[in-house]
């Protein structure tokens, strides 16, 4: 959760870097959630959308990941079915 705290706080780039490292170390749905959220919080809309698209390829995406991928509040939007 440090990554998300950093993304929302004083160093969004560090938060994104930590979240990416987390996905590399443990490519779980929860790690992908953190990356997508960190990218969105850092204002990287295109990267957040791309990360969401990649995360939805997981065999078992979590409900939160599906929600993040469909968010329509301006952060990013996933188009199409999961």
Residue pairs with C-beta under 8 A, 6 or more apart in sequence:
1 34
2 15
2 18
3 15
3 16
3 17
3 18
3 19
3 22
3 34
3 35
3 38
4 15
4 19
4 34
4 37
4 38
4 41
5 15
6 12
6 14
6 15
6 18
6 38
7 15
7 16
7 19
7 37
7 38
7 39
7 41
7 42
8 15
8 41
9 15
12 38
12 41
12 42
12 43
13 42
15 38
15 41
15 42
16 35
16 38
16 39
16 42
16 44
16 47
18 38
19 31
19 34
19 35
19 37
19 38
19 39
20 35
22 31
22 34
22 35
23 31
23 32
23 34
23 35
25 31
27 58
29 55
29 58
29 60
29 61
29 62
29 65
30 62
32 51
32 54
32 55
32 58
32 61
32 65
33 55
33 62
33 64
33 65
33 68
35 51
35 55
36 48
36 51
36 52
36 55
36 65
36 68
36 69
36 76
37 68
39 47
39 48
39 51
39 76
40 48
40 68
40 71
40 75
40 76
45 74
45 75
45 76
46 76
48 75
48 76
49 76
49 77
49 78
52 65
52 68
52 69
52 76
52 78
53 69
53 78
55 61
55 65
55 69
56 65
56 66
56 69
56 78
56 82
58 65
61 69
61 82
66 82
69 76
69 78
69 82
70 77
70 78
71 77
